[in-house]
Amino acid sequence: MKLNIEKAVFICGSKTKLAEICGVTSQAVSKWTAGKAKISIEYIPGIIQATNGEVTARDLRPDVDWDTIKASL
């Protein structure tokens, strides 16, 4: 997960830019990249969109059962 959020930061250009996209502080993104906090699923669609799908929901939160969530929509 840590490498995947770092990839998202790289694609977006900076932690600050990714934070703006997600509507969080750059400190929150720093916690994500340091592995000190899990990314809340509410921010994942923005990250996917910002990376043009290069970083997926499974990349960011492999602990979530995405198939079940998709099936319930």
N, C-alpha and C positions, 0 to 999 in steps of 0.2 A: 504494500500500500504506500509506504513512504516514497519509494522511487516513482510511483505513478503520480502522486501529488507534486513531486518535484518536476516531473515531466510537464504537468499542467502549468506550473509556475513558469517554466522555460518557454512554453508555447505562448503564454500570455505576456511574457516579457518581464514580469517582476511579481513579487509577492503583493506589492501594493496594487497592481493592476488586477490580479486575481481577486484580491479582497474587495475591490470596487465592484467587480462583476458579481460577486456573491453577496455583497451588501454586509460584509463583516469587516473587522479591523485587520490590519496587516499582522497584528499580534496573534489573531486567531489562525491565520494562514501559517504563521511561524510555528504555532503549536502543532498544526497538522503535519508540517514538513519534518518536525522533530519527533513525531510519533507520540506526542504528549496528549493528543486529543483526537477522537474519531471525528470524521466529517459527518455532520448531520445530513441525513438524506435530503433535506429540503434544499441544500446547496448543490447537490449533484447535477441536476439538469442544467444549471448555469455553467458548470464546469465542462460538461459534455459539449454544450453548445459553443463555449469559448474555445475549446480545443478541436472543434470540427469533428468530434467523435473519436479523436485519437486516444483519448482517455475515456474509458467506459465506466459505467456504474459498478460493474464487477471489479474493475481495476481499483476503484476507490474504496469500496466496501464489500469485500468478498464474503463477509459474514452475513450478509443480507440475502434472503431467498428472493431474488429478483424475478424468477419465473412465476412464483406464486403472486407476487405483486402485480406483474403484467397481466396475469390471467384474471385477476379480480377487477381489472379496469373495464 
